[in-house]
Amino acid sequence: MFHAQIPFDRIPHQFKSGLLCRSSQSEKDGLKKADADPSVKAVMICGENGKFSAGADIRGFSSPKRHGVALSPIVSLIESSEKPVVAAIEGVALGGGLEVALGCHYRVAHAKARMGLPEVTIGLLPGAEGTQRLPRLIGVPAALDMITTGKHIPATEALKLGLVDEIVEENTIEAAIRLANKVIGQPLEPRRLSLKPVPKLPNMEAFLREALVKVKRQARGCLAPELCVQAVRAATERPFAEGVRRERELFGLLLSSGQAQALQYAFFAERAVRRWAAPGGASWSSAAPQPVRKAAVIGLGTMGRGIVTSLVKANIPVVALEQDLEYLNKGRKAVMLLLEREAMKMEGGAQTLDFHNPARLQFTVDFDLLCDVDLVIEAVFENMALKKEIFHKLSKICKPGALLCTNTSALNIDEIASATNRPQQVIGTHFFSPAHVMRLLEIIYGRHTSPTAIATAMQLAKALKKVGVVVGNCFGFVGNRMMFPYVQQAVFLLEEGSRPEAVDQVLEDFGFKIGPFRMSDLAGLDVGWRSRKEQGLTGPSLAAGTPARQRHGQRYSPLPDLLCEQGRFGQKTGKGWYQYERAGGRTATPDPWLHDFLSQYRDTHGIQSRFIDQEEILERCLFSLINEGFAILAEGIASGPEHLDVIYINGYGWPKHRGGPMFYASTVGLPRVLAKLQKYSEAHPDVPGLRPNAFLKKLVAVRSPPLKEWMSYLSHQSPKL
Ligand SMILES: CC/C=C/CC(=O)SCCNC(=O)CCNC(=O)[C@H](O)C(C)(C)COP(=O)(O)OP(=O)(O)OC[C@H]1O[C@@H](n2cnc3c(N)ncnc32)[C@H](O)[C@@H]1OP(=O)(O)O
């Protein structure tokens, strides 16, 4: 028996899985030697440290030295071996790692192992013949599902699909050796996947056509899933060698598409934001989190319900509190419904979640029951006075070490903290709706927030399977602050001659899940209206004589206020920027009433309507958002552009294959972004959001360095960091 270990490059930090080495000579030599040595009867391939392989080093794909796919010859060599080769899969077998296993004649996996071809998630396709071998092994529907989603499947599922031959609870390597000994001398031809036909489907053509439509719909504008379908189609239509040629061609297209680079940037950005930094030098490397053994949620509106669901799913016991029994019962029903739905999606169902057990989930109107929780998340509506009242109460009732979180999308964390006797334990946790689904958790530190509080909130994000991003305290924090100029431009474009459906179409074609007007109808126009009234921008507190389209000397559009005055709050009232089939309906159709209303509005205010092309729509919306991003970086509200990008991808539906707004700016070119902002700003001098930010100007002046160097060009790090 010859044991070949896939050469492993150890990844720094805690990561113990192996990555495939790009130099392939050593394993080629090993395999050749084993084949030539008559004393070797079989070969077993395993990983190191309990991990088979996480695939190729993703950083290598953007390296200029990279030429073609070097793994295919090794996989072919394994498959063509005259001696049985068995893969012993422990930990993970991903990407190129799984492709190596597919070249083996047999596969044994540990019960806890996970397998997948995640290349699609980094903008590629399995380029070492995986798109040709997998459909031959497990059939087109299952292979297509794995290849186009990139999902990791557990060993139990892999066994059901026929991806592995055996799963074991204990020593995988010994089991693989046992299997290898058993199959010595048996014919290998039937085990060579390249020689097998792809299992036929009665309706293969229709199936592939539908699969293409599905991936195009799901991943608007993202190339990789579409090309994955094309590669699998090649497996169904061509002999193996031709299919491989097609796979290689498609892989090359993706590698040079720009989307792969954006998605790979997003992969590392998501990991980089875990290394947070905050005022006074506190950071992820020095601060330790406190354990959260029990939590409480205050307020069971839409956000509170989702947060409770999230905590229960993370196995954290929860006390859910409402102001009175009527609200409590309503909230309880809604939470139970959400949890039942979630349980149905999980293996093990309701038993796994255990939400009927009052020790795991308790509903109450009694604040005193919060006395022993480790963490409270207040999720009442956005009203400073109410939040302060609650935090004042919490600081009296909760145990000394308890962390006090406020779920707010814009309010001042310091002001909320001032109502307590422990501002160091107050932190903002901005969840996104629906809170049990959306991955983003914006974590906002105030002036007094302690490093332990930040570390605990980050740990909570991890437990909830969310991406936590630590940011500073300012109105709207990062996500909403960048959103304001974007939405503002969208509304200004309507004033000047555009229509909601035209603006939405441009941004949806760019890749956003929904455009700004559909989004506003979904969220409810009344939310922003209430906030504008509180800010004195509209409503009874607006000073008499204020010009209709100006506030504090800047351009202002009263259009959203006028719609709200007509009771048009969006989907909930059946009318907003669009019309819907009924109140609560979800199908938006352009509304002739709104078009007439816009014409009358322009007449009233003497605005000459003009045709606005797609380029202007896109640039004014996106570049104003990006411009605000530069202001946020310059002020030290976020520690790097990756933070802004991760927030936008995970919380605002920014297309991941465009890498986030700041990455996108770097691909468009900072000089172009600056020039366009200058042009639009000259045309609209009363719109500060279009005035190029000084940091953007500085970066252009120093010849637009790569994104990872931007922060070093800030002359001084903000005192916030
Ligand atoms: C030439 C043949 C072509 C082959 C195609 C391929 O193989 S493409 C690569 C396919 N593989 C992947 O896409 C796997 C990506 N990685 C993961 O899904 C996960 O990292 C994991 C392996 C499931 C482990 O998850 P876990 O949560 O335990 O750890 P992290 O995600 O936090 O990762 C720890 C650190 O390791 C770095 N890292 C992980 N995978 C890779 C990789 N393939 N290439 C380079 N670096 C990788 C990750 O960035 C983390 O680094 P830090 O410095 O600690 O942030």
The ligand as an SDF file (V2000), in Angstrom:
LIG
                    3D

 55 57  0  0  0  0  0  0  0  0999 V2000
   -6.0530   24.4800  -10.0460 C   0  0  0  0  0  0  0  0  0  0  0  0
   -7.3000   23.7460   -9.7850 C   0  0  0  0  0  0  0  0  0  0  0  0
   -8.4460   24.6100   -9.5040 C   0  0  0  0  0  0  0  0  0  0  0  0
   -9.1760   24.3850   -8.4380 C   0  0  0  0  0  0  0  0  0  0  0  0
  -10.2940   25.2730   -8.0950 C   0  0  0  0  0  0  0  0  0  0  0  0
  -10.3900   25.5050   -6.6230 C   0  0  0  0  0  0  0  0  0  0  0  0
  -10.0630   24.6610   -5.8310 O   0  0  0  0  0  0  0  0  0  0  0  0
  -10.9970   27.0110   -6.1570 S   0  0  0  0  0  0  0  0  0  0  0  0
  -11.0140   26.9520   -4.4020 C   0  0  0  0  0  0  0  0  0  0  0  0
  -12.1580   26.1630   -3.9430 C   0  0  0  0  0  0  0  0  0  0  0  0
  -12.2210   26.1950   -2.5210 N   0  0  0  0  0  0  0  0  0  0  0  0
  -12.9490   27.1000   -1.8670 C   0  0  0  0  0  0  0  0  0  0  0  0
  -13.5900   27.9480   -2.4380 O   0  0  0  0  0  0  0  0  0  0  0  0
  -12.9100   26.9840   -0.3710 C   0  0  0  0  0  0  0  0  0  0  0  0
  -12.9980   28.3300    0.2670 C   0  0  0  0  0  0  0  0  0  0  0  0
  -12.9080   28.2320    1.6940 N   0  0  0  0  0  0  0  0  0  0  0  0
  -13.9610   27.9490    2.4700 C   0  0  0  0  0  0  0  0  0  0  0  0
  -15.0580   27.6980    2.0460 O   0  0  0  0  0  0  0  0  0  0  0  0
  -13.7310   27.9950    3.9500 C   0  0  0  0  0  0  0  0  0  0  0  0
  -12.6170   28.8020    4.1910 O   0  0  0  0  0  0  0  0  0  0  0  0
  -13.5380   26.6090    4.5660 C   0  0  0  0  0  0  0  0  0  0  0  0
  -12.4700   25.8360    3.8640 C   0  0  0  0  0  0  0  0  0  0  0  0
  -14.8610   25.8370    4.5400 C   0  0  0  0  0  0  0  0  0  0  0  0
  -13.1180   26.7900    6.0520 C   0  0  0  0  0  0  0  0  0  0  0  0
  -14.0530   27.6160    6.7050 O   0  0  0  0  0  0  0  0  0  0  0  0
  -13.7300   28.2150    8.1450 P   0  0  0  0  0  0  0  0  0  0  0  0
  -14.9350   29.0200    8.5460 O   0  0  0  0  0  0  0  0  0  0  0  0
  -13.2760   27.1400    9.0360 O   0  0  0  0  0  0  0  0  0  0  0  0
  -12.4780   29.1480    7.9520 O   0  0  0  0  0  0  0  0  0  0  0  0
  -12.3660   30.5250    7.1440 P   0  0  0  0  0  0  0  0  0  0  0  0
  -13.3340   30.5860    6.0260 O   0  0  0  0  0  0  0  0  0  0  0  0
  -12.4020   31.6200    8.1370 O   0  0  0  0  0  0  0  0  0  0  0  0
  -10.9170   30.4320    6.5370 O   0  0  0  0  0  0  0  0  0  0  0  0
   -9.7750   30.5270    7.3740 C   0  0  0  0  0  0  0  0  0  0  0  0
   -8.6390   31.1790    6.6400 C   0  0  0  0  0  0  0  0  0  0  0  0
   -8.2910   30.4210    5.4800 O   0  0  0  0  0  0  0  0  0  0  0  0
   -8.3700   31.2120    4.3200 C   0  0  0  0  0  0  0  0  0  0  0  0
   -8.8210   30.3620    3.1990 N   0  0  0  0  0  0  0  0  0  0  0  0
   -9.7940   29.4560    3.2250 C   0  0  0  0  0  0  0  0  0  0  0  0
   -9.9000   28.8400    2.0510 N   0  0  0  0  0  0  0  0  0  0  0  0
   -8.9620   29.3780    1.2660 C   0  0  0  0  0  0  0  0  0  0  0  0
   -8.5810   29.1670   -0.0810 C   0  0  0  0  0  0  0  0  0  0  0  0
   -9.1720   28.2390   -0.8490 N   0  0  0  0  0  0  0  0  0  0  0  0
   -7.5800   29.9100   -0.5840 N   0  0  0  0  0  0  0  0  0  0  0  0
   -6.9360   30.8390    0.1760 C   0  0  0  0  0  0  0  0  0  0  0  0
   -7.2570   31.0800    1.4710 N   0  0  0  0  0  0  0  0  0  0  0  0
   -8.2540   30.3550    1.9920 C   0  0  0  0  0  0  0  0  0  0  0  0
   -9.3750   32.2990    4.6810 C   0  0  0  0  0  0  0  0  0  0  0  0
   -9.1870   33.4270    3.8920 O   0  0  0  0  0  0  0  0  0  0  0  0
   -9.0260   32.5490    6.1350 C   0  0  0  0  0  0  0  0  0  0  0  0
   -7.8660   33.3250    6.1780 O   0  0  0  0  0  0  0  0  0  0  0  0
   -7.6690   34.4080    7.3160 P   0  0  0  0  0  0  0  0  0  0  0  0
   -6.3580   35.0280    7.0010 O   0  0  0  0  0  0  0  0  0  0  0  0
   -7.7080   33.6550    8.6130 O   0  0  0  0  0  0  0  0  0  0  0  0
   -8.8030   35.3710    7.2030 O   0  0  0  0  0  0  0  0  0  0  0  0
  1  2  1  0
  2  3  1  0
  3  4  2  0
  4  5  1  0
  5  6  1  0
  6  7  2  0
  6  8  1  0
  8  9  1  0
  9 10  1  0
 10 11  1  0
 11 12  1  0
 12 13  2  0
 12 14  1  0
 14 15  1  0
 15 16  1  0
 16 17  1  0
 17 18  2  0
 17 19  1  0
 19 20  1  0
 19 21  1  0
 21 22  1  0
 21 23  1  0
 21 24  1  0
 24 25  1  0
 25 26  1  0
 26 27  2  0
 26 28  1  0
 26 29  1  0
 29 30  1  0
 30 31  2  0
 30 32  1  0
 30 33  1  0
 33 34  1  0
 34 35  1  0
 35 36  1  0
 35 50  1  0
 36 37  1  0
 37 38  1  0
 37 48  1  0
 38 39  1  0
 38 47  1  0
 39 40  2  0
 40 41  1  0
 41 42  1  0
 41 47  2  0
 42 43  1  0
 42 44  2  0
 44 45  1  0
 45 46  2  0
 46 47  1  0
 48 49  1  0
 48 50  1  0
 50 51  1  0
 51 52  1  0
 52 53  2  0
 52 54  1  0
 52 55  1  0
M  END
$$$$
